[in-house]
Amino acid sequence: MNDHSTCDPRNKAYKNGKTFEECKVEARKASSFLSEEISLYSEISWNRILEISHHDEIVYKLTLKFLRELGYDIGNYNTPRVTKRIEL
């Protein structure tokens, strides 16, 4: 009864039994890979990110977050694509 690990959010299993930390690692790898694609093609669609994240919602959202942290414009629902941020 005193097993507190079941209440610990860090131990929650997400899609395919991954922890949140494993999802973050996967998203960092995906954002690094996609950063190279953006350099080549100047933009990628949100659908491409969804494919790379294997339709895992947590990894998808974290990937968008990490791309934004890297300085990319992640768009919005009107422009669902990631592009290089234009600096003035």
Backbone bond lengths (Angstrom), bond angles and torsions (degrees), N, CA, C in turn:
res aa  C-N    CA-C-N  psi(-1)  N-CA   C-N-CA  omega(-1)  CA-C   N-CA-C  phi
1 M - - - 1.436 - - 1.524 112.85 -
2 N 1.317 117.57 -24.03 1.456 120.55 -178.04 1.516 112.93 -92.97
3 D 1.338 117.00 21.40 1.465 120.68 178.23 1.522 108.51 -80.81
4 H 1.331 116.75 98.44 1.458 121.89 -176.73 1.525 112.97 -83.06
5 S 1.322 117.80 -5.54 1.464 119.66 -178.72 1.522 111.61 -66.32
6 T 1.330 118.90 -24.24 1.458 120.44 179.26 1.521 111.51 -71.94
7 C 1.312 118.07 -22.03 1.462 121.57 178.43 1.525 112.25 -93.54
8 D 1.288 117.02 -10.58 1.450 121.86 -177.89 1.530 109.48 -76.45
9 P 1.345 118.99 116.88 1.471 120.46 -177.43 1.524 113.18 -63.99
10 R 1.312 118.17 -20.15 1.466 120.10 -179.82 1.519 111.69 -72.46
11 N 1.320 117.48 -15.81 1.464 121.05 -178.10 1.514 112.56 -101.49
12 K 1.311 118.11 2.63 1.464 121.22 -178.99 1.523 109.75 -68.70
13 A 1.308 115.94 135.48 1.460 120.47 177.69 1.526 109.22 -89.16
14 Y 1.310 115.76 130.59 1.455 121.24 175.92 1.521 107.81 -100.02
15 K 1.310 117.34 -157.75 1.462 120.93 -177.22 1.524 110.84 -54.17
16 N 1.293 116.67 136.24 1.464 124.72 -179.75 1.521 112.48 62.03
17 G 1.331 117.95 23.85 1.457 121.77 175.71 1.509 115.25 74.50
18 K 1.346 118.18 16.36 1.465 121.06 -179.94 1.522 110.22 -82.08
19 T 1.314 116.04 147.45 1.459 120.56 172.71 1.525 108.58 -83.11
20 F 1.333 115.83 169.12 1.459 120.27 178.76 1.522 110.73 -61.79
21 E 1.312 117.02 -38.73 1.473 120.78 179.35 1.531 110.68 -63.03
22 E 1.319 117.50 -39.97 1.470 121.05 177.58 1.519 110.44 -66.11
23 C 1.335 117.06 -37.11 1.461 121.15 176.46 1.526 110.51 -63.48
24 K 1.339 116.94 -40.34 1.461 120.67 178.81 1.523 111.29 -64.28
25 V 1.317 117.26 -41.77 1.467 121.16 178.88 1.532 109.63 -62.50
26 E 1.325 116.25 -44.82 1.469 120.80 179.49 1.529 110.72 -63.39
27 A 1.324 117.56 -39.90 1.457 121.47 179.50 1.522 111.47 -67.63
28 R 1.318 117.82 -37.57 1.478 120.97 177.19 1.529 110.37 -63.01
29 K 1.343 116.30 -42.48 1.469 120.09 177.53 1.522 110.30 -62.89
30 A 1.339 116.16 -44.01 1.463 120.71 -179.49 1.522 110.86 -63.45
31 S 1.327 118.01 -42.33 1.467 120.58 -179.47 1.523 111.03 -66.01
32 S 1.309 117.50 -34.93 1.457 120.82 176.71 1.526 110.73 -65.87
33 F 1.330 116.15 -45.52 1.459 121.52 178.08 1.528 110.90 -62.29
34 L 1.336 116.11 -45.39 1.459 120.20 -177.83 1.518 111.89 -69.54
35 S 1.310 117.47 -28.30 1.453 121.33 176.50 1.531 110.29 -60.18
36 E 1.319 115.86 -39.21 1.462 120.27 176.95 1.526 111.15 -66.64
37 E 1.342 116.62 -39.41 1.473 120.34 177.47 1.521 111.15 -63.63
38 I 1.323 116.25 -40.69 1.467 119.82 179.60 1.524 109.94 -64.26
39 S 1.322 117.11 -37.04 1.469 120.43 177.08 1.522 111.18 -62.18
40 L 1.332 116.40 -37.32 1.467 120.70 -179.27 1.526 112.73 -76.18
41 Y 1.335 116.87 -45.07 1.464 120.68 -171.11 1.523 113.89 -107.97
42 S 1.308 118.43 -0.25 1.461 127.52 179.97 1.531 114.81 67.17
43 E 1.328 118.41 -9.85 1.462 121.38 173.29 1.523 110.27 -165.22
44 I 1.339 115.12 157.45 1.454 121.22 172.75 1.521 107.89 -138.26
45 S 1.314 116.27 153.34 1.460 120.50 -179.11 1.521 110.88 -86.59
46 W 1.311 115.95 160.08 1.456 120.58 175.23 1.524 110.20 -63.11
47 N 1.334 116.78 -30.21 1.474 119.78 177.54 1.521 110.95 -63.37
48 R 1.325 117.03 -36.14 1.471 120.66 177.50 1.527 110.18 -64.20
49 I 1.313 116.98 -40.49 1.464 120.62 177.81 1.526 109.66 -64.37
50 L 1.317 116.99 -40.63 1.460 121.29 178.70 1.524 110.82 -62.55
51 E 1.336 117.19 -39.87 1.470 120.90 176.90 1.525 111.06 -63.40
52 I 1.330 116.38 -47.11 1.466 121.41 -178.55 1.527 110.98 -62.35
53 S 1.335 116.64 -35.43 1.470 120.65 -179.25 1.523 112.41 -84.73
54 H 1.333 117.20 6.88 1.466 122.93 178.60 1.525 111.74 56.16
55 H 1.333 115.80 39.21 1.466 123.58 178.06 1.522 112.86 57.21
56 D 1.310 116.70 29.47 1.464 123.18 175.74 1.525 107.51 -93.85
57 E 1.322 117.15 113.28 1.461 121.92 -172.93 1.525 112.93 -60.90
58 I 1.321 117.45 -40.59 1.465 120.37 -178.84 1.532 110.30 -65.52
59 V 1.322 116.71 -46.74 1.471 120.76 179.56 1.526 110.00 -64.24
60 Y 1.328 117.19 -39.82 1.463 122.57 178.67 1.532 110.96 -58.69
61 K 1.317 116.20 -50.62 1.465 120.41 -178.10 1.531 111.46 -67.21
62 L 1.313 116.56 -39.89 1.466 119.34 177.98 1.528 111.09 -65.71
63 T 1.324 117.12 -37.52 1.463 120.72 178.06 1.515 110.65 -61.60
64 L 1.336 116.78 -44.87 1.467 120.06 176.37 1.527 110.68 -60.55
65 K 1.316 116.77 -42.23 1.458 121.14 179.14 1.528 110.93 -60.64
66 F 1.327 116.72 -46.41 1.465 120.45 -177.89 1.524 111.36 -68.36
67 L 1.339 117.59 -34.89 1.465 119.93 176.23 1.528 110.07 -65.07
68 R 1.326 117.24 -39.90 1.462 120.54 177.12 1.527 109.83 -63.12
69 E 1.337 117.25 -41.15 1.458 120.93 178.33 1.529 111.76 -63.72
70 L 1.341 116.78 -29.14 1.462 120.87 177.80 1.530 112.07 -78.36
71 G 1.333 116.85 -3.66 1.459 120.50 176.00 1.515 115.18 101.00
72 Y 1.313 118.17 10.85 1.456 120.83 178.48 1.520 110.54 -87.66
73 D 1.333 115.49 150.73 1.461 121.89 173.38 1.526 106.03 -84.79
74 I 1.339 117.65 114.68 1.465 119.92 -175.55 1.529 112.98 -89.16
75 G 1.327 117.79 3.58 1.445 121.15 175.89 1.512 113.28 73.13
76 N 1.347 114.75 -162.43 1.455 122.34 177.98 1.521 108.25 -154.42
77 Y 1.335 117.39 -169.50 1.464 118.66 -175.90 1.518 112.76 -66.22
78 N 1.322 118.46 -22.19 1.468 121.19 176.05 1.522 111.96 -79.72
79 T 1.318 116.42 -33.10 1.464 122.12 178.92 1.527 108.65 -127.87
80 P 1.327 117.03 79.17 1.473 120.68 -175.45 1.529 112.95 -78.08
81 R 1.330 114.76 68.72 1.462 119.70 178.47 1.518 109.40 -152.25
82 V 1.312 115.07 160.46 1.462 122.27 179.02 1.520 107.47 -110.48
83 T 1.323 115.89 129.23 1.458 121.77 -179.36 1.520 110.02 -132.85
84 K 1.323 114.91 167.42 1.455 119.82 173.72 1.525 107.73 -67.75
85 R 1.306 115.87 138.06 1.469 119.84 178.54 1.512 108.84 -75.70
86 I 1.303 116.57 131.97 1.458 121.82 178.83 1.520 108.86 -83.72
87 E 1.321 115.64 122.94 1.460 120.52 179.20 1.513 109.85 -99.46
88 L 1.303 115.19 135.21 1.465 119.87 -179.59 1.488 111.33 -98.09
